[in-house]
Amino acid sequence: MLGLSGCSHVKTQKDTVIIPQPLSVEKGTGAFTFSPHTVISVPADEQKPVAELFASLFTRPAGFTPRVQTGQEGDICLQLDKNLSEDAYEMKITTKRILVKAADSKGFFYALQNLRLLLPPAIESSDAQTACDWSVPEMNIKDAPRFGYRGFMLDVSRYFLPKEELLRMIDCMAMLKLNRLHLHLTDDNGWRLEIKKYPRLTEIGAWKVDRQHLPFPDRRNPQKGEPATVGGFYTQEDMKEIIAYAADRQIEIIPEIDIPAHSNAALASYPEYACPVVKDFIGVIPGLGGKNAEIIFCGGNEKTYRFLQDILDEVIALFPSRYIHLGGDEATKTNWKKCPLCQARIRKEHLKDEEALQGYFMGRMSDYVRSKGKEVMGWDELTNSKLPEDVIVFGWQGFGNAALKAAEQGHRFVMTPARVAYLIRYQGPQWFEPLTYFGNNTLKDLFDYEPVQEGWKPEYEQLLMGVQASMWTEFCNKPEDVFYLVFPRLAALAEIAWVPKNQKDWDLFLKGLDNYTAHLEQKHVTYARSMFNIQHRITPDNNGALTLSLECERPDVKIHYTLDGSEPTANSPGYEKELKLTGNTTVKAATFAGNEQKGKTLVLPVEWNKATAKPLANAAQGMEILVNGLRGSLKQTDFEWYTGEISKPIVVTVDLLQTETIQSCTAGCITNYGMAVHKPRSMTVELSDDNIHFKEAGKLTFTDDEIFKEGNFIEDLKVDVAPAQARYVRFTFETPGNCPANHVRPGQASRIYLDELIIH
């Protein structure tokens, strides 16, 4: 059935939309049909591999392979046109012939990828398709990309993606005309590339202890002698195959060797290159690492530089890319401050401080890379000290604006802002998503991103090489986890990278996206359907009712809902405007296209108590969710949890609007051990008639053992009150304090998250 589902007659294929959106498309009425007799002609042998790669798509599903020939005219004719710019192409599809013009193999490849997307999705199938019409609609296309750098970063250190799956990822990238794959090959959590001169980097550094049953932030560091069984690495022969596979698809692979931090895997293998003040066991870190993540390469040891130069010699010889990424991010200088070698280096080089030592470290390694004929890239922390000569900076922190500090000094840069382009963040309503951390970066959030911001100096735009989506793999334990987080959001990044400023069209993009994901389905690629799920918001209206709003980022679906607990169908009431809720209600809602349910069913059990929908006296912003009748999920960033300022008590007063009899007061709180979210040190309940004079009605206090339990769970903290009369109820939650020394985040300030105040 899967094979047949990708087949469609040209009557429907003629409406197919291509992503990224071409500069111009003029549609005709007919179609060109591929057959066993189809011939593809190329101007020279140089273009043959591009044409043969396209022709090979037909071999299994269609049962034939179009013939590729040089020189003579074919049914599909590739012609060189040196007047066109790099990566640009023109394509004219008629009923009899397809003519493609480009200045180079890249342009031809991108044109043929569009033909691939115009064909029935079953072209991706590995099984024979007997019912397909292998036709593409008649049209004229003129096209060229906005940016030369259209990138995707994949972290294969935290989760090692096997070679076969990485090749599949590359092919999915290629359909989107992305041209740079930035491989994050080394980190605290694994060294993934064979280095022949230093075999322990993969014998030891590629393997970590098995903590896969725990979320990444909850994983404790390894003990000396504990078996390390999870991981893997690419041999140099593997990497040559990957590089060649990517090059055939016009993708340049950029290796990243992250220094001086994120280096525990390397230092577990060769601990002599850590600062000599480090006396603790260094192991490959399975999680965040706590204090161990502060162990970084020694900046004062001359042998460290020779060690890294040896590694880079092999990397430079292996990767044909013009670029080498050296990281440079998140280097905590704890040990450098205590290290006699680092302090001696600071004095010798007349450096101001440890931050300047990192500038020296990165500058020296960058000079070495440049001496080998390569260009250097690094993360935006490089702007904290002297920038290496000609370094290309990746803007990642927040909205990536630190990169502008590099632009101000004339450096080129790439934008990959964590706030919109980090694919580790939730891509849809969190109630439906697998666990990760931070907030949301939805498909629409990424699509709407414009890298060139208002107020930029004109010269900044000239230095902007392009954009990149970055996929960090902390929460990935299998290939499907990676693909789920990457797709379909990577298509939105491709649209930003290709389409001119202010010419993106969300509705048109979604049509193209549906076609692209149909191709992914035929390739058995896992992708998220989060864009069809519903985000909710319930807020008190201060008049004793709750207001429920529902939204979906896809404008081409309809939300249907029920209020009686039954499953919604296409015949259930359609959501048109905000709903008013005044009592216990189970809301169920889902998105539909016609009669087909598209997203998962949203279930909202709204439960009323005396605090529900009541006003809060002197409330801080966001506190209204504490009285909206809805409990939070196990994800404390799902917009149903309130957190105050770190290290400050949370104080909130509920105005019951009239004197009520009170028997108990409850607060829901969540523990997320790995993220240092814990229940309060104490919870005090006070009652008042006038909101001025309060009397304590009860108090709970907790020990460290009770507060800093491991796990991810929700608890209700309940204070029983001898039946009392009051109008105002004040809750005070004292902060838990800093995490203890045996915590995965030792010494870090912990936070309280509350979801609901319940008064009976």
Disulfide bonds with the S-S distance in Angstrom:
Cys7-Cys132 1.87
